[in-house]
């Protein structure tokens, strides 16, 4: 873990703390243990503890907390499940972390309209368990059992994005507490609208820097009639990536397609007690009617064979599919723990699909030339992949080496007209690359930030500096 001395700042004013205590009672936490839970992450960033934590139970409580903080000039940082990995929820300026985990209600399910409304603290797995009997599901799957509010705040995507899109497409409307303590609703449940500015998309991906999302209305999808999963190993990284690109070019509506290189497969086998061949591997999932799935499978199998793919391991059994995707979702922990006591550093980029083979192969060569164990995995169906490094914290030079590899990776992606982050967000980790990617457009973002949060109290220090 990279440790830096946090900036010194005066303690919270006693009168302000008393006002928080009067309003929130036992829902206000000042102990170091709770504050540390809200000031550390699973990634390599230094801890940054809040001065206080408020466990909000309603939109009204969030608004009351924001008003008190704004009046006192105290920073406000929303906190969901704490699964973000670019330091998105670290309170770098101290202040109050507002924990939304208690706001986990499913407020409405409109099955006939294919939508639902939930509080921000609702977890995606619990939502899908609730929806199961309706024949509908919420497809956005970033891997972690994240909160819906956090997923909206970081514009999350994940394994199903190639078929169902990201949170950008999934969110119909938001309830947001703004920086002046007002409660606004950004849109109705209508499937389309030309009414004014698209405030929903403004707040989706804003990482809590413009306001705090407290309720989310989501687009739902029918549970597919047939779901088939498959695993296929390849004799080369190039062959695996080419299979994905060609499948998409052939119009195959892949629901999921994940790539794990040979190092990642070795880590997954060790961590999840599996026995897959330790070669570059694709995890597939196909959704549709039985006839449609059979046609998809036939096309992809032929492409894989032509590109050096081995035997497919197929399954339409829920238990087998769950085991497969559980192993994929735990790939981060598997990769980091190839070295006992290691610290994880994970990064992601996204490039146009035609440039994906080139970007991945050049990145693999860069990693192979280094000394830090690392693996590649990702949602290759939409051009998004990750690199996970396993760093020995007793070797500071490894952080420098990884930083250099990450810099070259991001520069490579941007040069290909890609992005420095496909789904992790900017947080504190990729602010320089945001400017490199979008240039003067970042100044427009700053104008919006100043207009909506003139005191710079909403998750300050994230996305860009003012």
TAHUMO-V726352 format. One record per backbone hydrogen bond with DSSP energy under -1.0 kcal/mol. NH is the residue of the N-H (numbers start at 1). CO is the residue of the C=O. E is the energy in kcal/mol with one decimal. If there is no record, write none. Layout:
NH/CO/E
NH/CO/E
//
This chain:
2/44/-1.5
17/13/-2.4
18/14/-2.3
19/15/-1.9
20/16/-2.2
21/17/-2.6
22/18/-2.5
23/19/-1.9
24/20/-3.1
25/21/-2.2
27/24/-2.5
28/25/-1.6
29/53/-3.2
35/31/-2.2
36/32/-2.8
37/33/-1.6
38/34/-1.1
39/36/-1.1
48/39/-2.9
51/95/-2.6
52/95/-1.5
53/29/-2.4
54/97/-2.6
55/27/-2.7
56/54/-1.0
56/99/-1.6
62/58/-2.0
63/59/-2.6
64/60/-2.5
65/61/-2.4
66/62/-2.6
67/63/-2.4
68/64/-2.1
69/65/-2.5
70/66/-2.9
71/67/-2.2
72/68/-1.4
74/69/-2.8
76/457/-3.3
77/96/-2.5
79/98/-2.4
90/87/-1.3
92/90/-1.9
94/91/-2.3
96/75/-2.8
97/52/-2.5
98/77/-2.2
99/54/-2.6
100/79/-2.6
103/100/-1.6
104/102/-1.5
107/117/-1.4
108/117/-1.8
110/115/-2.8
113/110/-1.2
115/110/-1.5
116/218/-1.6
117/108/-2.7
118/216/-2.6
119/105/-2.9
120/214/-2.5
121/103/-2.4
122/119/-1.8
124/146/-2.0
127/123/-2.0
128/124/-2.1
129/125/-2.0
130/126/-2.0
131/127/-2.0
132/128/-1.0
134/131/-2.4
135/132/-1.3
136/131/-1.0
137/221/-2.6
146/144/-2.2
148/122/-2.9
149/120/-2.7
151/147/-2.3
152/148/-2.4
153/149/-2.3
154/150/-1.7
156/151/-2.6
159/141/-2.1
161/158/-1.4
163/160/-1.4
164/160/-2.8
165/161/-1.9
167/156/-2.6
170/166/-1.7
171/167/-1.8
172/217/-3.0
173/217/-1.3
175/215/-2.4
176/184/-2.7
177/212/-2.7
178/182/-2.6
181/178/-2.1
184/176/-2.8
186/174/-2.5
196/194/-1.2
199/197/-1.7
202/198/-1.1
203/199/-2.0
204/200/-2.1
205/152/-1.9
206/203/-1.9
207/153/-2.7
209/206/-2.0
212/177/-2.7
214/175/-3.0
215/175/-1.4
216/118/-2.8
217/173/-2.8
218/116/-3.0
219/170/-3.1
220/114/-2.8
221/137/-2.3
223/135/-2.9
226/288/-2.0
228/286/-2.3
229/315/-3.2
230/284/-1.8
231/313/-1.4
232/282/-2.1
234/280/-2.9
235/308/-1.5
240/236/-1.5
241/237/-2.3
242/238/-2.7
243/239/-1.8
244/240/-1.5
245/241/-2.4
246/242/-2.7
247/243/-2.0
248/244/-2.1
249/245/-2.3
250/246/-1.6
251/248/-1.7
252/247/-2.3
254/252/-2.2
255/285/-1.8
256/285/-1.8
258/283/-2.5
259/378/-2.2
260/281/-2.4
261/376/-2.5
265/261/-2.4
266/262/-2.0
267/263/-2.0
268/264/-2.8
269/265/-2.6
270/266/-1.9
271/267/-2.6
272/268/-3.1
274/269/-1.2
279/277/-1.9
281/260/-3.0
282/232/-2.7
283/258/-2.6
284/230/-3.1
285/256/-2.0
286/228/-2.9
288/226/-1.6
293/289/-3.1
294/290/-2.1
295/291/-1.9
296/292/-2.2
297/293/-2.8
298/294/-2.1
299/295/-2.0
300/296/-2.5
301/297/-2.6
302/298/-1.7
303/299/-2.0
304/300/-2.7
305/301/-2.2
306/302/-1.8
307/303/-1.1
308/305/-1.2
309/304/-3.0
310/233/-3.3
313/231/-2.3
315/229/-2.1
321/317/-2.5
322/318/-2.6
323/319/-1.9
324/320/-2.2
325/321/-2.5
326/322/-2.0
327/323/-1.9
328/324/-1.7
329/325/-2.5
330/326/-1.5
331/328/-1.5
334/330/-2.2
335/331/-2.7
336/332/-2.4
337/333/-2.1
338/335/-1.1
339/336/-1.2
342/339/-1.9
343/391/-2.9
345/389/-1.7
347/387/-2.1
349/385/-1.9
350/419/-1.6
351/383/-2.2
355/352/-2.2
359/355/-2.3
360/356/-2.6
361/357/-2.4
362/358/-2.2
363/359/-1.8
364/360/-2.7
365/361/-2.0
366/362/-1.9
367/363/-2.4
368/364/-2.5
369/365/-1.3
370/367/-1.7
375/388/-1.8
377/386/-1.9
378/259/-1.7
380/378/-1.5
382/379/-1.9
383/380/-1.2
384/379/-1.5
385/349/-2.0
386/377/-4.2
387/347/-2.3
388/375/-2.4
389/345/-2.9
390/373/-2.4
391/343/-2.8
395/392/-2.2
398/395/-2.2
400/396/-1.2
401/397/-2.2
402/398/-2.6
403/399/-2.4
404/400/-1.9
405/401/-2.1
406/402/-3.0
407/403/-2.2
408/404/-2.2
409/405/-2.3
410/406/-2.6
411/407/-2.5
412/408/-2.3
413/409/-2.4
414/410/-2.7
415/411/-2.2
416/412/-1.0
417/414/-1.9
418/413/-2.5
419/350/-2.9
428/86/-2.7
429/86/-1.0
430/426/-1.8
434/430/-1.5
435/431/-1.4
436/432/-1.9
437/433/-2.2
438/434/-2.7
439/435/-2.4
441/438/-2.0
442/439/-1.9
444/440/-1.0
445/441/-1.6
446/442/-2.1
447/443/-1.9
448/444/-2.0
449/445/-2.5
450/446/-2.7
451/447/-2.1
452/448/-2.4
453/449/-2.6
456/453/-2.1
459/76/-3.6
463/427/-2.1
464/462/-2.6
//
